[in-house]
Amino acid sequence: MASAPGNSLETEVCIAGAGPAGLALASSLASAGKHVVLLESGEDTPEHPDPLGEGDVTGEGLDSLVRSRRRGLGGTALSWNTELGGRPAARYIALDPIDFEPRAWVPHSGWPIRAPELAPWNDRAHDLAGLGAMAGREEYVVGLASSFTNALPAALRGHATVQVHTGTTVTRIVLGAQGDRVDRLEWSSRNGERGEVRAARFVLAMGAVENPRQLLLAGIDSAWVGRGFMEHPRDWSLRLVDPTRRLAQREEFYEVRPSGDTRGQWGRVSITEADLRRLQMLNASATIFPSFEHWIRMRGPLRRLLGKPRSRVFKVAIHLEQAPDRENRVTLSSRTDRFGTPLPRLTWRWTDLDEASRVKARRLIRERLEQERFGRVEEREQPNPDPNAHHHSGTTRMGATPDEGVVDRNCRVFGVENLYIAGASVFPTSGFANPTLTILALSLRLGDYLVRGES
């Protein structure tokens, strides 16, 4: 479908947001020959921090929205801070099957789909991110950010049926007269230029703060719009001191190990599903890594010969699931951005269920490390978790009915027949896992759904 002249564009699918979710969806649609307009608020050389990322935040220890979000091709991949061969990367792992299930001890838990339904798209997501085969459940796969900051944007810009527009910020979703269809998206550039996109279908892929903000601005409100915001807080209260030869022998497993040019693996300390059920706790996992402040300065071959670990102290990072809570939510601020649009307001809290699970996770991880005889485990006081993994999720959750969520099992907004949402904002619960793999799988699944022409 050809574009209309000037600043009015027409296409089959309009995607707002060019982070991993939007890029994966655009790639899937392009491979099927669909015409796509991809709008990205960030410029080709993105600012950071970007003033357009501002908003109001209420929540102890939570970063500002301008620090925790990124605009630009690649989205949050622009901020990934794991290293693989000196290059920015991130950890990938699928959600556990229990994460999809209703859990009696977790209010509002349960997805309308189950883990096996996503398996085919998990495999494709690995290919898209350049990860190769999936690792075992005790390991993360590590992949380069450049898959999303460079390779995919370049491929899409060179594709005959895709138009990529940077520096175009969505300012308004305009509904038709009946309110059950999107008529157009309106956008503005930073230099004052304005335009619109008309499409058969629209997809919001702008993250768990911006997606609900746009729905609220359009008057699309329901029981769950903006609610159920979740992070992946971290607990740093444990550390290993006086590490043993046993840890030295296993040390490589718990480090990022390159496997080819574009991938690596990283071992973790897991919690069993049986323990999650027995203790009625939220999901959690841990990684351990040497402390550079206590580095043992010895050549690698000699250290391995003597059975010495890299450091005298190893940090333990416990990655925590947060339960969906209706009071953790995105609303609209009384302040406005440069386009006169109300900014988002994020309210966040750490609940009693979250804290009880943190205590249980810490105990289980400590017991596992002591059983492994890796060294002496010390526990230091950490009154509050670190809430700044910048893994925003929830707020437009998937549900079986409008009373249970904002989108259906195919990511379509209830009551708006041609509006869909991609990304972690559709997660009803988030497990401990970095969200990227599941984001990609859901985006590829949505792409297949749209290609089939479902409505």
N, C-alpha and C positions, 0 to 999 in steps of 0.2 A: 504494500500500500504506500503510495507516494506521499511525501510531505506537502502540506499546503504552503503557499508563499509567506514570506515575512516571519513574524514571531508566532504564528499559529501553526502548530504541527499536528498531523494526523498519523496514526499508526495502529497496529494491531494491539500491541501491549506497551504500556508506559510503566517503567519501573523508576521509582524515586529512591535513590540511595545506591551508591556503588561501593559498598563494603563487600565482604565475602558473600553475604546472602544475595545481594543484587547482582554481583558479577557472576555467581554460579547460575542464577536463574537466567540471566541474559545469555550466557553461554549455551545453556540447554535449549533455549528457544531459538537462538541463532542457528544451532546445528540442525534444527528441524525446519529451517527456512522461514521462520516467523520474523515479521518486521517489528523492531523494538526501538523505542526511544528511552535511553537511560539518562536520567537527570542526576547530577551530583552537585551538592552545594559548594564543596571545596574547589579551589582553583587547581590548575595543573601543578603549581608549586604551592602546596597548602600551608597556611599559617598554623602555628601552634605556639601558644594557645590561640584559638580562633574566637573573636568576640561573639560570633553567631552561636557559639556553644554555651553561652551564659544561661543562667537560670538560678532559681532559689533552691537552697538545700537546707533541710532540717534533719539532723541525724548525727549523733555523736561520732566524731572521727571520720565521717564520710567526706571524700574529696569533693571539691566544687565540680559542677557539670562541665565547666570549660576545661578542667584538667582531665576528667575521666572519659571524655569523648573526643573523637577525631572526625574531621571532614576532609575529603579528598579521595582520590581513586585508591581503593584498598581499605578505606574506613579504619577500623581499629587495628588492622594489620600494620598500619603506620607506626603503632606504638608497641608492637610486640618486643619483648625484652629477653626472651631466652636466646642463647647464642648457639649457632651450629656452624663450626668452622669460621668463627668471627663475624658471622652474618646474622641479622635479626631472624628469629624463628619463634615457633610456638609449639606447645604440646598438643597432641591429638589423642583422644580416646573416646569410645562410644559410651553413651549412658548405659548403666546397668539395667537389666530387665526389671528389677524391683522399682527403679525410678519411674517407670511408666504405670505401675500398678496402684490402685487405691490402697492406702495404708491406714488402718483404723486409727493409728496414733498420730497421723499427720492430717489435720483438717484441710479440705480442698485438694487432696492429692488424687492422682489418677488421670491419665491421658485417655482420650477416646481412641487412641491407637496403641499397639503394643510393640515392644522392641523388635520381634521378628519381621514386622511389616516394613521396617526401615532398612533391614539388612541389605537388600540389593542396592539401595542408594548409598549406604555406607561404603560399599565397595567402589562405586563410581566416584564418591567424594574423595577417597584416597587417591584415585587416579588424577582427578582434577587438581589436587593439591601437590601432586608429584611425590606421593608417599610410598608407592608400591604396595606390597602386601601388608595386611593388618598384623600387628604384633599380638602376643598373648595378653591376657587380661592383667598380668602383673607389670606390664610395661606401657608407657606412652610411646607413640611414634612422634618424632620431632620433624617439623617441616618448615621450610623457608617462607618468610613473609613475602619475598619477591614474587611468589606465585600470584599474589593478589595486588601487590603494589606496582608490578611491572608486566609480567607475562600475560595475565588475563586482560588487563586494560588494553595492552597493545594488540592482542588478538581481536578484541571486540572492535577497536577503532579501525582495524583493517578489514572488517567483515562487511559484505555488501548490504546486508539487511539491518544493520545496527547503526544508530546514531548516538554518539556519546556527547553529552553537553555538560561541561564543567562550569562552575561558577553560577549555577542556576539553582536557587533556593525555592523550594515549594512554599508558597505562602497561603494557599487556599485550595481546599477540595470543594468543588462546586457540584452539588447534587441536582438532579433533574427535578421537575415539578412535583413528582410523586414521592421523592425522597428515597426511592429504592434503587437508584442507579447513580453512578458518578457521571456527570456530563463532561467535566474537564478538570484538569489541574492547572492552577495559575502559578507562575513563578516570577521571581525578580532576580536580577543580577546585582552585584555590589555597586555598579556604576549607574543604577537607576533604570536600566532596561527591563521591560516587562514582556511576558508572553504567556502562552497557554498551550496545553497539549490535550487533544481529544483522542480517545482510544476506545477500542472495544472492551479492553480490560485494563485495570490499574492495579499496581502492586506497590505497597509501601514497604520499604526495606531500609529504614532509617534508624533503627535501634529502639530500645525499650523505653526511651524517654521521648523521642521525637514522634514515634508512631502513635502513641495515645494522644500526644499533644495535637497532632493534626486531626485525629478523629474528634476530639473535643471541640476544636476550632470549627469543624464542619457541622457541629450539632449532632454528631453520631455518638450517643451515650447509651449505656446500658449498665447492668448490674456489676460488670467487671472491667469496664473501660478505665484504664489507668491504674487498676488495683493489682495487688499480688506482685509488686516489684521485689526482685531477689538479687542478691549479690553472692559471691563466693568468698566469704571472710576466711581469714587464715589465723591459725593459732601458732605462736612462736615460743611457747613456754618450755618446750623440751629441747635438750641438746645432749649429744654424746661426748663424753670427755674420756681421756685415757683410752683411746680406741685400740682394739686388739688386733693381733695378726689375722684373726678370723674376718674382721672388717676389711683389712687390707686385701685379703683374698677375694672379697665380694665387692670391693670398692668400685670397680669398673662398671658393674651392673647398675649402680646407683648414680652414675654420671651420664651425661649426654655422650653417646657413642656414635660417631658418624658412620653411616652405612651408605656409601655412594656419595654423589655430589649434592643431592637435594634432600636427604632424609637422615634421620638418626633414631636412636632409641634411648629411653630413660626409664630405669626401674623405679618402682614405687613400693610402699608398704600399704597393703590393702586391708580392708575390714570385710569379713565374710557376710554374705546375705543372712546366714543363720544367726550371726551375732546381731545384725541390724534388727531382725525380727525378735530375737530373744530379749534384747534390751530396749526394744521399741524406740529406736533412735534414728536420727537422720543420717544420711550417707556421709562418708568422709574417707580421705586417703592421705598419705604422707609421702614426702620426698625428703631425702637427706643429702647434704652436700657439705664439703669442707669449708671451714671458716678461714678466709685469707689472713685474718689477724693472727692466726695460730699456725701458719703454714710451716711445714717441716722442709727446710732448705737442703734437699738432698737429691742427687741425680736419680732419675727414674729407675734405671737398671739396678743401682745399688739399693734403692728403697725396696724394690720388689724382692731382691735377694734376701734382704734382712727382714722382710715381712712388715715394713713400716707403712702406715697409711700416709696420705698426703698432708694431713693436718692433725694437731693434737685435740682439736675440737670440731665436731660436726653439728651443723644446724639441722633442726627438724622443722619442716613446714607442714602443718596439718591443714589440708584444704577441706573446707566445711560446706555442706549443703545448708541452705537456709530455707525454712518452711514458707510456703505462700501465706501471706497475711494481708487481709483486705485493707488494713490501715497503712501498709507500706504502699504508697501510691504516688502517681503523677497527676497533678491538677494544673490549672492555669494561674499564673501570677498576675498581679496588678501592674507589673512592669512590662514594657514592650521592647521588642528588638528594633533594629534600624528600619524595618519595613512597617513598623506600627503594629506588629503582631504580638499578642501576649506571650511572654516567655513561659517555659515550664516551671513548675514548682514540685520538687521531689521531697516527700516525707518518708523517712526510714527509721526503723527501730529494730533492736535485737530482742527477741521475745524469750520468755521462760523456756519454751520448748527448744529454741535454738541453743540457749545456754546449757540446758541439761544435756543436750546431745554433744555439745563441745566437751563437757566434762567427761562423758562416757568415751568419746573418741580419743581424748588424750590418754585415758587410762588404758584403753585397748592397744593403742600404738606403743605406749610405754612397755606394756607387757610383752608385745611382740618383739620389740628391740632387746629387751632383757633376755627373752628366750633364745634369741639369736646370738647372744653373748658377744655383741659388737663393741661393748665398752660400758662404762658407768653412765647411767641415764640421770641427768640432773633436771629438776623441774623448778622453773622460776615463775614468780607471780606475773600473770598478765591479766589484769582485771577485765579488759575488754578485748575482743578480737580485732584484728586489722581488717576493715571492711573494704579495702581498696584494691581488689584484683581487677576491677574495671570490667567485670563480666555481668553487665546489666541484662536482666531477663525478666520474664513476666510482663504484666500490664496490658497485653492483648491476648490473653491466654486462650488456648484451644479447649473447646468443650463439646460435649454431645448435644447440648441445648443452649439457647441464649441465656438461661439462668445460670449455666455453669461456665460460660466463657464468652469471648468476643468473636472468635472465629470457629468455624466447624473443622472437622477432621481433615478437610482439604484446604484449610487456611483461608477460606472465604469469610468475609465479615457477615455475621448474621444480619439479615434485613437489607443488605446492599448487594445486589446480584452480581455486579462486575468489579467489586473491590476485594483485594486479597492482601494478606500481610505475610512477609517473609522475615526470618531472623529469630533471635532468641526471645523476642517479646511474646511469641506464641507458646513458649514453654509453660505448662501448668506447674511443673516442678523442675528443678534443675540438677539434681544429683550433686556430686562433687566435681564432675568432669568439666574441663574447659569446653565451652559450648560450640566451638567452631565446627567440629565434625558433624554434630547433629544439625547445626544450622545449614551446612552444605547439603546434607542428605535431604532435609526437608525442602530446601530450595529446588533441588533436582527433581524431587517427587512432585512438587508443585508445577515445575516446568512440564513434566510428562502429562500432568492433569490438564494443563492449559492447551497443550498440543493436541490432545484428544478431542478438544472442543467442547468439554463439559461446561455447563452453565448453571 
